[in-house]
């Protein structure tokens, strides 16, 4: 149990007119049985708005600003903060009076990260996406030999792609490879990149960039769109997207892939597939503890 904070440590003139222990009026007081289970506890959801604001704000906050952002009065916010302080979910600077997330919030986050399995979460999310849009989708991670397919689900009209689990994707000839080349440290990708560039210079049939300058332009485009896209590069008539999923440290954890035949696959930036796969990747990154803004 986190250390207990005394309510006397909280000081705000804005709150002095209202007792700290005034109970919230909750809808659950007039609900019973199944109705109560369905509706939940309103006061918990209201109080959570304060924690949500603190989670997305990189600095400690004054009570009035925190309350305003959470959409409640300072007096109401103060009562919730009393309980959050006692539980260690919130901490208060004794000099400035500003609030921030407390030690127990950190323990909750660490416990979640210790239990989370990115590939498992991605498999569940992609199964829902495949059912909704009838896409061929997959998951790639960085392995000993390069970007490796570790999960694959075909649509009802599977693309004639000779891909299978365990396949290592080329860095320069696939959406998956381009994504990993764009986001991984060069120390991981340099040797594989040099081999592929040498191969491309020897063969006139290989697509993709052929010089370091061309590589940098392509990878810069991937970073600009925060996704990789290819049109018939690795396999003729097959288009593909690959979206990044980041972990709590901001590192690339995995890539989620969607592919299909030209003419039946929306390859547009901002199109249905791009939007759906991007939203899926962003949700997975959130589940893995990633934040696009510094905390």
Secondary structure in CASP SS format (residue, H / E / C, confidence):
PFRMAT SS
TARGET T0000
AUTHOR 0000-0000-0000
METHOD secondary structure of the structure
MODEL  1
X C 1.00
X C 1.00
X C 1.00
X C 1.00
X C 1.00
X C 1.00
X H 1.00
X H 1.00
X H 1.00
X C 1.00
X C 1.00
X C 1.00
X H 1.00
X H 1.00
X H 1.00
X C 1.00
X C 1.00
X C 1.00
X C 1.00
X C 1.00
X C 1.00
X C 1.00
X C 1.00
X C 1.00
X C 1.00
X C 1.00
X H 1.00
X H 1.00
X H 1.00
X H 1.00
X C 1.00
X C 1.00
X H 1.00
X H 1.00
X H 1.00
X H 1.00
X H 1.00
X H 1.00
X H 1.00
X C 1.00
X C 1.00
X H 1.00
X H 1.00
X H 1.00
X H 1.00
X H 1.00
X H 1.00
X H 1.00
X H 1.00
X H 1.00
X H 1.00
X H 1.00
X H 1.00
X H 1.00
X H 1.00
X H 1.00
X C 1.00
X C 1.00
X C 1.00
X C 1.00
X E 1.00
X C 1.00
X H 1.00
X H 1.00
X H 1.00
X H 1.00
X H 1.00
X H 1.00
X H 1.00
X H 1.00
X C 1.00
X C 1.00
X C 1.00
X H 1.00
X H 1.00
X H 1.00
X H 1.00
X H 1.00
X H 1.00
X H 1.00
X H 1.00
X H 1.00
X H 1.00
X H 1.00
X H 1.00
X H 1.00
X H 1.00
X C 1.00
X C 1.00
X E 1.00
X E 1.00
X E 1.00
X C 1.00
X C 1.00
X C 1.00
X C 1.00
X C 1.00
X C 1.00
X E 1.00
X E 1.00
X E 1.00
X C 1.00
X H 1.00
X H 1.00
X H 1.00
X H 1.00
X H 1.00
X H 1.00
X H 1.00
X H 1.00
X H 1.00
X H 1.00
X H 1.00
X H 1.00
X H 1.00
X C 1.00
X C 1.00
X H 1.00
X H 1.00
X H 1.00
X H 1.00
X H 1.00
X H 1.00
X H 1.00
X H 1.00
X H 1.00
X H 1.00
X H 1.00
X H 1.00
X H 1.00
X H 1.00
X H 1.00
X H 1.00
X C 1.00
X C 1.00
X E 1.00
X E 1.00
X E 1.00
X E 1.00
X E 1.00
X E 1.00
X E 1.00
X C 1.00
X C 1.00
X C 1.00
X C 1.00
X E 1.00
X E 1.00
X E 1.00
X E 1.00
X E 1.00
X E 1.00
X E 1.00
X C 1.00
X C 1.00
X C 1.00
X C 1.00
X C 1.00
X C 1.00
X C 1.00
X C 1.00
X C 1.00
X C 1.00
X C 1.00
X C 1.00
X C 1.00
X C 1.00
X E 1.00
X C 1.00
X C 1.00
X C 1.00
X C 1.00
X C 1.00
X C 1.00
X H 1.00
X H 1.00
X H 1.00
X H 1.00
X H 1.00
X H 1.00
X H 1.00
X H 1.00
X H 1.00
X C 1.00
X C 1.00
X H 1.00
X H 1.00
X H 1.00
X H 1.00
X H 1.00
X H 1.00
X H 1.00
X H 1.00
X H 1.00
X H 1.00
X H 1.00
X H 1.00
X H 1.00
X H 1.00
X H 1.00
X H 1.00
X H 1.00
X C 1.00
X C 1.00
X C 1.00
X C 1.00
X C 1.00
X C 1.00
X C 1.00
X C 1.00
X C 1.00
X H 1.00
X H 1.00
X H 1.00
X H 1.00
X H 1.00
X H 1.00
X H 1.00
X H 1.00
X H 1.00
X H 1.00
X H 1.00
X H 1.00
X H 1.00
X H 1.00
X C 1.00
X E 1.00
X E 1.00
X E 1.00
X E 1.00
X E 1.00
X C 1.00
X C 1.00
X C 1.00
X C 1.00
X C 1.00
X C 1.00
X E 1.00
X E 1.00
X E 1.00
X E 1.00
X E 1.00
X E 1.00
X E 1.00
X E 1.00
X E 1.00
X C 1.00
X C 1.00
X C 1.00
X C 1.00
X C 1.00
X E 1.00
X E 1.00
X E 1.00
X E 1.00
X E 1.00
X E 1.00
X E 1.00
X E 1.00
X E 1.00
X E 1.00
X C 1.00
X C 1.00
X C 1.00
X C 1.00
X C 1.00
X C 1.00
X C 1.00
X C 1.00
X C 1.00
X C 1.00
X H 1.00
X H 1.00
X H 1.00
X H 1.00
X H 1.00
X H 1.00
X H 1.00
X H 1.00
X H 1.00
X H 1.00
X H 1.00
X H 1.00
X H 1.00
X H 1.00
X H 1.00
X H 1.00
X C 1.00
X C 1.00
X C 1.00
X C 1.00
X C 1.00
X C 1.00
X C 1.00
X C 1.00
END
